[in-house]
Amino acid sequence: MTSPAWHISGVSVQGTSHLEKNIPCQDIHGYRLTAGGELLLAIADGAGSAERSQEGAQAAVIEAITSLEAALEAGVPGDEAGWQALIAQAFAAARQSVVELAASDNALLRSFATTLACAVVSGDWLAVGQIGDGAAIAEDMDGMLFLTARPQRGEYANEAYFLTMPDGLKFLTVYTARRFIRSLALTTDGLLRLAFKLPEYEPSAKFFQPLLAFTAAMDSPEKAQLELAAFLTSARVCARTDDDKTLVLATRAPPIPTQPGYLPSDGGRGG
């Protein structure tokens, strides 16, 4: 997808372990550019042990983006508290959407278990929300990568937090910053070992920078999507991870606007 302001590419691909077991891809992603120029991104990773998690992930992504767009149409927040409230509202709406989906089929909510991460860029504001073990990184105007949503890990190995847990919303973390950015990337946990230096979760420039440059230079969204999917399903990537993989990339289209008066900030986190 291209616009006068952004180049965007995103794919979700089936992991080799799912392919071998005939399990569909349980990752979902979505993105939208609003009429006001705000960039909206969302990703979700359905729990492998939940039989209808793909449906839960899809419902969560659709509702999160819909809620964010509707809230921004009503008014763009002007401070950190406003952005945190907007993100929290979107996550509550996403969870309610999955709850209603389960109720409509008289099914258990845990059958639709899913994580959720979403991000908004509006002018010089960046807001990111996260429940689960996805990750979001941004690139500032100096080309430096920084983590905005750190993967959440439970007390025990392989324990993840899900939007659909009875108290799932208490795990929501929100990053907000008045910081002008050049690029943004969201990924599910299937790419963590390739895209980050663990255990610090430091974004790998060798992984992200070529992909962001590729997105910035793309002239055909359809071709870019095919090439990105081919990369994620390549033998060298699948040799490192057999999980489903999602990657959404967004870069500002040239000419890159300058913001000499923007206010860098470490942002805030809250739930």
C-alpha positions as CSV (number, residue, x, y, z in Angstrom):
1,M,0.0,0.0,0.0
2,T,1.3,3.5,-0.9
3,S,0.1,6.9,-0.1
4,P,1.5,10.4,-0.5
5,A,2.8,10.1,3.1
6,W,3.6,6.4,3.7
7,H,4.8,3.2,2.0
8,I,3.3,0.1,3.8
9,S,3.8,-3.6,3.3
10,G,2.6,-6.4,5.5
11,V,2.3,-10.2,5.4
12,S,1.4,-13.1,7.7
13,V,2.7,-16.5,6.7
14,Q,2.2,-20.1,7.9
15,G,5.0,-21.6,9.9
16,T,6.5,-24.9,8.8
17,S,5.3,-26.6,12.0
18,H,1.8,-25.5,11.2
19,L,2.2,-26.7,7.6
20,E,3.3,-30.1,8.7
21,K,0.3,-30.5,11.1
22,N,-2.2,-28.9,8.6
23,I,-2.9,-26.0,11.0
24,P,-3.7,-22.7,9.3
25,C,-1.8,-19.6,9.9
26,Q,-3.0,-18.1,13.2
27,D,-1.3,-14.7,12.7
28,I,-3.3,-11.8,11.4
29,H,-2.3,-8.2,10.5
30,G,-4.0,-5.1,9.3
31,Y,-3.2,-1.5,8.5
32,R,-5.0,1.7,7.5
33,L,-4.4,5.3,6.6
34,T,-7.1,7.5,7.9
35,A,-8.7,10.4,6.1
36,G,-6.8,12.7,8.5
37,G,-3.4,11.1,7.6
38,E,-2.9,8.9,10.7
39,L,-1.2,5.6,10.2
40,L,-2.8,2.6,12.0
41,L,-1.1,-0.8,12.3
42,A,-2.2,-3.9,14.2
43,I,-1.0,-7.5,14.5
44,A,-2.4,-10.5,16.5
45,D,-1.1,-14.0,17.1
46,G,-3.7,-16.6,17.9
47,A,-2.7,-19.2,20.5
48,G,-1.5,-22.4,19.0
49,S,-3.5,-24.5,21.5
50,A,-6.8,-22.7,20.9
51,E,-8.8,-24.2,18.1
52,R,-10.4,-21.0,16.9
53,S,-7.6,-18.6,17.7
54,Q,-7.3,-17.4,14.0
55,E,-10.9,-16.1,14.3
56,G,-10.1,-14.4,17.5
57,A,-7.0,-12.8,16.1
58,Q,-8.9,-11.5,13.0
59,A,-11.7,-10.1,15.1
60,A,-9.2,-8.3,17.4
61,V,-7.3,-6.7,14.6
62,I,-10.4,-5.5,12.7
63,E,-12.0,-4.0,15.8
64,A,-8.8,-2.4,17.1
65,I,-8.2,-0.6,13.8
66,T,-11.9,0.3,13.5
67,S,-12.0,1.7,17.1
68,L,-8.8,3.7,16.6
69,E,-10.1,5.3,13.4
70,A,-13.4,6.2,14.9
71,A,-11.7,7.7,18.0
72,L,-9.4,9.8,15.8
73,E,-12.2,11.1,13.7
74,A,-13.8,12.4,16.9
75,G,-10.5,14.2,17.8
76,V,-6.8,13.6,17.9
77,P,-5.3,13.6,21.4
78,G,-3.0,16.4,22.3
79,D,-1.2,14.8,25.3
80,E,0.1,11.5,26.6
81,A,-2.9,10.9,28.8
82,G,-5.2,11.2,25.8
83,W,-3.2,8.8,23.7
84,Q,-3.1,6.2,26.5
85,A,-6.8,6.5,26.9
86,L,-7.3,6.1,23.1
87,I,-5.2,2.9,23.0
88,A,-6.9,1.5,26.1
89,Q,-10.3,2.1,24.5
90,A,-9.2,0.3,21.3
91,F,-8.0,-2.8,23.3
92,A,-11.2,-2.9,25.3
93,A,-13.2,-2.7,22.1
94,A,-11.1,-5.5,20.5
95,R,-11.6,-7.8,23.5
96,Q,-15.3,-7.1,23.5
97,S,-15.5,-8.1,19.8
98,V,-13.9,-11.4,20.5
99,V,-16.2,-11.9,23.6
100,E,-19.2,-11.3,21.3
101,L,-17.9,-13.7,18.7
102,A,-17.5,-16.5,21.2
103,A,-21.0,-15.8,22.7
104,S,-22.6,-15.8,19.2
105,D,-21.4,-19.4,18.7
106,N,-22.0,-20.4,22.3
107,A,-18.3,-21.2,22.5
108,L,-15.6,-20.8,25.2
109,L,-13.7,-17.6,25.0
110,R,-10.4,-19.3,25.5
111,S,-11.0,-21.1,22.2
112,F,-10.3,-17.7,20.5
113,A,-7.2,-16.8,22.5
114,T,-5.0,-14.2,20.9
115,T,-2.4,-11.5,21.5
116,L,-2.7,-8.0,20.1
117,A,-0.4,-5.1,19.4
118,C,-1.3,-1.9,17.6
119,A,0.3,1.4,16.8
120,V,-0.7,4.9,15.7
121,V,1.4,7.6,14.1
122,S,-0.2,11.0,14.0
123,G,2.1,14.0,13.2
124,D,4.9,13.9,15.8
125,W,3.0,11.5,18.1
126,L,3.6,7.8,18.4
127,A,1.4,5.5,20.5
128,V,1.8,1.7,20.7
129,G,-0.3,-0.8,22.8
130,Q,0.6,-4.4,23.5
131,I,-0.8,-7.5,25.1
132,G,1.3,-10.6,24.5
133,D,4.7,-11.5,23.0
134,G,4.7,-9.4,19.8
135,A,7.1,-6.5,19.3
136,A,7.1,-3.0,17.8
137,I,10.1,-1.0,16.8
138,A,10.5,2.5,15.3
139,E,13.2,4.3,13.5
140,D,13.8,7.9,14.4
141,M,14.8,10.7,12.0
142,D,18.5,10.0,12.6
143,G,18.1,6.3,11.5
144,M,18.3,4.9,15.1
145,L,16.0,1.9,15.9
146,F,14.3,1.7,19.2
147,L,11.9,-0.7,20.9
148,T,8.4,0.6,21.7
149,A,6.5,-2.6,22.6
150,R,8.6,-5.2,24.4
151,P,7.4,-8.9,24.2
152,Q,5.7,-9.9,27.4
153,R,6.7,-13.2,29.0
154,G,4.8,-14.9,31.8
155,E,6.3,-16.4,34.9
156,Y,6.9,-19.8,33.3
157,A,8.6,-20.8,30.1
158,N,6.4,-20.4,27.0
159,E,3.7,-18.7,29.0
160,A,2.1,-15.8,27.1
161,Y,-0.5,-13.2,28.0
162,F,-3.7,-13.0,25.9
163,L,-6.3,-10.4,25.2
164,T,-8.9,-13.0,25.9
165,M,-7.8,-13.9,29.4
166,P,-10.4,-13.0,32.1
167,D,-8.2,-10.2,33.3
168,G,-6.4,-9.8,29.9
169,L,-6.7,-6.0,29.8
170,K,-4.6,-5.6,33.0
171,F,-1.6,-6.8,30.9
172,L,-1.9,-3.9,28.5
173,T,1.2,-1.7,28.2
174,V,1.2,1.5,26.3
175,Y,4.1,3.5,24.9
176,T,3.5,7.1,24.0
177,A,6.0,9.7,22.8
178,R,6.0,13.0,21.1
179,R,8.8,11.9,18.8
180,F,8.8,12.3,15.0
181,I,9.6,8.9,13.4
182,R,10.7,7.8,9.9
183,S,9.6,4.1,10.0
184,L,7.7,1.6,12.1
185,A,7.7,-2.2,12.2
186,L,5.4,-4.7,14.0
187,T,6.2,-8.4,14.3
188,T,4.8,-11.4,16.1
189,D,6.9,-13.7,18.2
190,G,7.8,-16.0,15.3
191,L,10.5,-13.6,14.3
192,L,12.0,-12.6,17.6
193,R,15.1,-14.7,17.4
194,L,15.9,-13.3,13.9
195,A,14.9,-9.7,14.4
196,F,16.3,-9.0,17.9
197,K,19.4,-9.5,20.0
198,L,18.2,-11.5,23.0
199,P,17.6,-11.4,25.9
200,E,17.7,-7.6,25.7
201,Y,15.3,-7.4,22.8
202,E,17.6,-4.9,21.0
203,P,16.4,-4.4,17.5
204,S,18.8,-5.9,14.9
205,A,19.8,-3.2,12.4
206,K,21.0,-6.0,10.0
207,F,17.5,-7.4,10.0
208,F,15.3,-4.3,10.0
209,Q,17.3,-1.7,8.0
210,P,17.3,-3.6,4.7
211,L,13.6,-4.4,5.0
212,L,12.7,-0.8,5.8
213,A,14.9,0.4,2.8
214,F,13.1,-2.2,0.6
215,T,9.7,-0.8,1.8
216,A,10.7,2.8,1.2
217,A,11.8,2.0,-2.3
218,M,8.8,-0.1,-3.4
219,D,6.9,1.0,-6.4
220,S,4.3,-1.8,-6.4
221,P,2.6,-2.8,-3.2
222,E,1.5,-6.1,-4.7
223,K,5.0,-7.1,-5.8
224,A,6.5,-5.9,-2.4
225,Q,4.0,-8.1,-0.6
226,L,4.9,-11.1,-2.6
227,E,8.7,-10.5,-2.1
228,L,8.2,-10.0,1.6
229,A,6.2,-13.3,1.9
230,A,8.9,-15.1,-0.1
231,F,11.6,-13.8,2.3
232,L,9.6,-15.0,5.4
233,T,9.0,-18.4,3.9
234,S,12.6,-18.8,2.6
235,A,14.7,-21.8,3.8
236,R,17.1,-19.5,5.7
237,V,14.3,-18.0,7.7
238,C,12.5,-21.2,8.3
239,A,15.7,-22.8,9.5
240,R,15.6,-20.4,12.4
241,T,11.9,-20.5,13.2
242,D,9.0,-22.9,12.5
243,D,6.3,-20.6,13.9
244,D,3.8,-18.5,12.0
245,K,5.4,-15.1,11.1
246,T,4.0,-11.6,10.7
247,L,5.8,-8.5,9.7
248,V,4.3,-5.1,9.0
249,L,6.6,-2.3,7.8
250,A,5.8,1.3,7.2
251,T,8.2,4.1,6.0
252,R,7.5,7.7,5.2
253,A,7.4,8.4,1.5
254,P,9.8,11.0,0.2
255,P,10.1,13.9,0.5
256,I,10.6,13.3,4.3
257,P,9.2,16.2,6.2
258,T,11.4,17.9,8.8
259,Q,10.3,18.7,12.3
260,P,13.1,20.8,13.8
261,G,10.9,21.7,16.8
262,Y,9.8,18.2,17.8
263,L,10.2,17.1,21.4
264,P,12.0,13.8,21.9
265,S,10.8,11.8,24.8
266,D,11.3,8.5,26.4
267,G,7.6,8.2,26.4
268,G,5.5,6.6,29.1
269,R,4.1,3.2,30.0
270,G,0.9,2.4,31.7
271,G,-1.9,0.0,31.8
